[in-house]
């Protein structure tokens, strides 16, 4: 989960936020989805004056120990009539770990003559 708190200065203002996701596990993982939540994570994020743009990261594969960096933007609508804007939200990431059973075949190579 990434938590963001930003104070934007005026309608039309925006900022970029860079986050890093690291697979701290011991097996590969694939990012499967993300969800925008309000500041305390209790409900979906909703603010008619704010646009959050997140790059496509679903399907990103991370081997154990690998880090994925991505940058998203938070923009305040230029036509907004609100005088100040504090924005707080969370991005919750969901992932699947690759737990496919290993397939190992026992073998006895043929003998060859030299």
C-alpha positions in Angstrom: 0.0 0.0 0.0 1.2 3.5 -0.9 -0.2 6.4 1.1 -0.2 9.9 -0.5 -0.8 13.3 1.2 -0.4 16.3 -1.0 -1.3 20.0 -0.7 -2.0 21.5 -4.1 -1.6 25.3 -4.4 -4.2 26.4 -6.9 -6.7 25.0 -9.4 -4.7 23.5 -12.3 -1.8 22.6 -9.9 -0.4 19.0 -10.1 2.3 16.9 -8.7 4.1 13.6 -9.6 4.7 10.9 -7.1 7.2 8.1 -7.6 6.7 4.8 -5.7 8.7 1.7 -5.5 7.3 -1.8 -5.1 9.7 -4.5 -4.0 9.0 -8.2 -3.9 10.4 -9.0 -0.4 9.3 -12.6 -0.7 11.3 -15.6 -1.9 9.2 -16.5 -5.0 8.2 -14.6 -8.1 5.1 -12.4 -7.9 2.8 -10.7 -10.5 1.0 -7.4 -9.7 -2.6 -8.2 -10.6 -4.5 -5.1 -9.7 -4.6 -1.8 -7.7 -7.3 0.0 -5.9 -7.6 3.8 -5.1 -8.9 4.3 -1.6 -9.6 7.3 0.6 -7.0 8.5 3.1 -7.8 5.9 5.8 -8.4 3.1 3.4 -12.0 2.5 4.3 -13.7 3.3 1.0 -13.0 4.1 -2.7 -11.3 7.4 -3.4 -13.6 10.0 -4.7 -13.0 13.7 -5.4 -14.5 15.5 -8.4 -11.8 18.1 -8.4 -8.9 15.6 -8.5 -7.6 13.4 -11.3 -5.1 10.6 -10.4 -3.3 9.1 -13.4 -1.6 5.8 -12.8 0.4 3.9 -15.4 -0.5 0.4 -16.4 1.4 -1.9 -13.9 -1.0 -4.8 -13.8 0.8 -7.9 -15.1 4.2 -6.6 -13.9 6.3 -9.6 -12.9 8.8 -9.3 -10.0 11.3 -12.0 -9.1 12.3 -12.3 -5.5 14.1 -9.1 -4.4 13.3 -7.1 -7.5 11.8 -3.6 -7.4 9.4 -1.9 -9.8 9.4 1.9 -9.9 6.4 3.8 -11.2 5.3 7.5 -11.3 1.7 8.7 -11.1 0.2 12.1 -11.2 -2.3 14.0 -9.0 -4.0 17.0 -10.7 -6.4 19.6 -9.4 -9.0 20.5 -12.0 -8.2 23.9 -13.5 -11.9 24.8 -13.5 -12.4 24.1 -9.8 -14.0 26.8 -7.7 -12.5 25.4 -4.4 -9.9 27.7 -2.9 -7.6 25.1 -1.3 -7.0 21.4 -1.9 -5.4 18.9 0.4 -5.5 15.4 -1.1 -5.0 12.2 0.7 -5.4 8.7 -0.6 -4.0 5.2 -0.6 -3.1 2.9 -3.5 -3.6 -0.8 -2.5 -1.7 -3.3 -4.7 -2.8 -6.9 -5.1 -0.4 -9.6 -6.4 -0.3 -13.3 -7.1 2.7 -15.4 -6.2 3.9 -18.1 -8.6 3.3 -21.3 -6.7 3.2 -23.5 -9.7 4.4 -27.0 -8.7 7.8 -27.8 -10.0 7.9 -30.6 -12.6 11.1 -32.6 -12.3 11.8 -35.7 -14.3 14.2 -38.3 -13.1 16.5 -39.7 -15.9 19.3 -42.1 -16.4 21.3 -41.2 -19.5 22.3 -43.9 -21.9 25.9 -45.2 -21.7 28.0 -44.3 -24.7 31.2 -46.0 -25.8 34.3 -43.9 -26.5 
